[in-house]
Amino acid sequence: MTKHVIAFAASNSRRSINKQLLTYACGLLEDARVEILDLNDYEMPLFSVDREEELGQPELARAFLQKLNDCDGIVISFAEHNGAYSAAYKNLYDWISRIQPKVYQDKPMVLLSTSPGGRGGKSVLELALSQIPRFGGQVMASVSLPSFPENFDTAAGRISNPEFASQVEGAISRLFA
């Protein structure tokens, strides 16, 4: 039976380098149906308890959570904003975790990150690695791609550095291992 994978870049940038990395990585998945989500399709008011009392739980939050409920595995590539999650991801996560605290429901996950800098989003990836298991994620592998412009060929849509290409290929191969 073909596995269903939900993948998304934890960014709302239309030119997201994390979405480029994610798309490349998901292209390595064989025997899987991959659905890449765009956080721009799930934009909601800034979460607060007061807004939740006023609005209830937004339908977009329920729809995103349903996507996670219906899949067999998850791949996320995290954008790093000042060493932490992007506001777009954090807000979505805040809304969906109010509906279902174990957001990731023991699904296998591969976590990625990249940035133009030499650390490749390592701070946000470390944050995700420490938090996601507490919210039901089974992290099978993770990779940080440093210096995106030097290590990713945007015209070809692939990692140009063989060492990092091998790391991402290895991580993706462990999603359902």
C-alpha positions as CSV (number, residue, x, y, z in Angstrom):
1,M,0.0,0.0,0.0
2,T,1.3,3.4,-0.9
3,K,2.2,5.6,2.0
4,H,0.7,9.1,2.2
5,V,3.2,11.8,3.2
6,I,2.3,15.4,4.3
7,A,5.2,17.8,3.8
8,F,5.5,21.5,4.4
9,A,8.1,24.3,4.8
10,A,7.5,26.0,8.1
11,S,7.6,29.4,6.3
12,N,5.2,31.6,4.6
13,S,7.8,33.0,2.1
14,R,6.7,32.6,-1.5
15,R,10.4,32.1,-2.4
16,S,11.2,29.9,0.6
17,I,14.5,28.1,0.4
18,N,13.1,25.6,2.9
19,K,10.3,24.8,0.4
20,Q,12.9,24.3,-2.2
21,L,14.9,21.9,0.1
22,L,11.6,20.1,1.1
23,T,10.5,19.7,-2.5
24,Y,13.9,18.2,-3.4
25,A,13.9,15.8,-0.4
26,C,10.3,14.7,-1.0
27,G,11.3,13.9,-4.6
28,L,13.6,11.2,-3.2
29,L,10.6,9.4,-1.6
30,E,9.8,6.3,-3.7
31,D,6.5,4.4,-3.3
32,A,4.9,7.3,-1.5
33,R,2.2,9.9,-2.4
34,V,3.5,13.2,-1.2
35,E,1.3,16.2,-0.6
36,I,3.2,19.5,-0.1
37,L,1.2,22.0,1.9
38,D,1.7,25.8,1.8
39,L,1.3,27.6,5.1
40,N,-0.1,30.6,3.2
41,D,-3.2,28.5,2.6
42,Y,-3.7,28.2,6.4
43,E,-3.2,31.8,7.5
44,M,-5.3,32.6,10.6
45,P,-5.6,35.4,13.2
46,L,-2.8,35.6,15.7
47,F,-3.5,33.1,18.4
48,S,-4.6,34.2,21.8
49,V,-7.0,32.7,24.4
50,D,-9.2,35.7,24.0
51,R,-9.4,35.2,20.2
52,E,-10.1,31.5,20.8
53,E,-13.0,32.4,23.1
54,E,-14.3,34.9,20.4
55,L,-13.8,32.8,17.3
56,G,-13.7,29.2,18.5
57,Q,-11.3,27.0,16.6
58,P,-10.8,28.2,13.0
59,E,-11.8,25.9,10.2
60,L,-8.4,26.2,8.6
61,A,-6.8,24.9,11.8
62,R,-9.1,21.9,11.7
63,A,-8.4,21.3,8.0
64,F,-4.6,21.4,8.6
65,L,-4.9,19.0,11.5
66,Q,-7.1,16.7,9.5
67,K,-4.3,16.5,6.9
68,L,-1.9,15.4,9.6
69,N,-4.4,12.9,10.9
70,D,-4.9,11.4,7.5
71,C,-1.2,10.9,6.6
72,D,1.3,8.1,7.3
73,G,4.4,10.3,7.7
74,I,5.5,13.9,7.8
75,V,8.4,15.9,6.5
76,I,9.0,19.5,7.6
77,S,11.7,21.9,6.6
78,F,12.0,24.7,9.2
79,A,12.8,28.3,8.4
80,E,14.7,30.0,11.2
81,H,13.6,33.5,12.3
82,N,15.9,34.9,15.0
83,G,16.9,31.4,16.2
84,A,13.3,30.2,16.5
85,Y,10.2,29.1,14.5
86,S,8.7,31.4,11.9
87,A,5.6,33.3,13.1
88,A,3.6,31.6,10.4
89,Y,4.4,28.1,11.7
90,K,4.2,29.0,15.4
91,N,0.8,30.6,15.0
92,L,-0.6,27.6,13.0
93,Y,0.9,25.2,15.6
94,D,-0.6,27.2,18.5
95,W,-4.1,26.9,16.9
96,I,-3.9,23.2,16.1
97,S,-2.4,22.2,19.4
98,R,-5.4,23.6,21.2
99,I,-7.6,21.2,19.2
100,Q,-5.3,18.2,19.6
101,P,-2.3,18.5,21.9
102,K,-0.5,15.5,20.4
103,V,-0.5,17.2,17.0
104,Y,1.8,14.7,15.3
105,Q,0.1,11.6,16.6
106,D,3.1,9.3,16.8
107,K,3.7,9.7,13.0
108,P,7.2,9.1,11.7
109,M,8.8,12.4,10.8
110,V,11.9,13.8,9.0
111,L,13.0,17.3,10.0
112,L,15.1,19.5,7.8
113,S,16.3,23.1,7.9
114,T,18.3,25.4,5.8
115,S,19.4,29.1,5.7
116,P,21.8,31.2,3.8
117,G,24.2,31.1,6.8
118,G,26.8,28.6,7.8
119,R,24.7,27.0,10.5
120,G,21.8,26.2,8.2
121,G,19.0,26.8,10.6
122,K,20.5,24.6,13.3
123,S,19.0,26.6,16.2
124,V,15.4,26.1,15.0
125,L,16.1,22.5,14.1
126,E,17.4,21.9,17.6
127,L,14.3,23.6,19.0
128,A,12.1,21.3,16.9
129,L,14.0,18.2,17.9
130,S,13.5,19.0,21.5
131,Q,9.8,19.9,21.2
132,I,8.2,17.7,18.6
133,P,8.5,14.4,20.5
134,R,6.5,16.0,23.3
135,F,3.8,16.6,20.8
136,G,3.6,13.1,19.4
137,G,6.2,13.3,16.7
138,Q,8.5,10.3,16.1
139,V,11.6,11.9,14.6
140,M,13.3,9.3,12.4
141,A,16.1,11.7,11.1
142,S,17.1,15.3,10.7
143,V,19.4,17.3,8.5
144,S,20.5,20.9,8.4
145,L,21.8,22.2,5.1
146,P,24.1,25.2,5.7
147,S,24.9,28.0,3.2
148,F,22.0,27.3,0.9
149,P,23.2,29.4,-2.0
150,E,26.5,27.5,-2.1
151,N,25.0,24.0,-1.6
152,F,21.8,24.0,-3.6
153,D,21.4,24.5,-7.3
154,T,18.1,26.4,-7.6
155,A,18.0,26.1,-11.4
156,A,18.2,22.3,-11.2
157,G,16.2,22.1,-7.9
158,R,18.7,19.9,-6.2
159,I,21.5,19.8,-3.6
160,S,24.8,20.4,-5.4
161,N,27.1,19.3,-2.6
162,P,27.4,15.5,-2.7
163,E,28.0,15.1,1.1
164,F,24.8,17.0,1.9
165,A,22.8,15.3,-0.8
166,S,23.8,12.0,0.7
167,Q,22.8,13.2,4.2
168,V,19.3,14.2,3.0
169,E,18.9,11.0,1.0
170,G,19.8,9.0,4.1
171,A,17.4,10.9,6.3
172,I,14.5,10.6,3.8
173,S,15.1,6.9,3.5
174,R,14.5,6.5,7.2
175,L,11.0,8.0,7.2
176,F,9.4,4.6,7.1
177,A,12.3,2.5,8.2
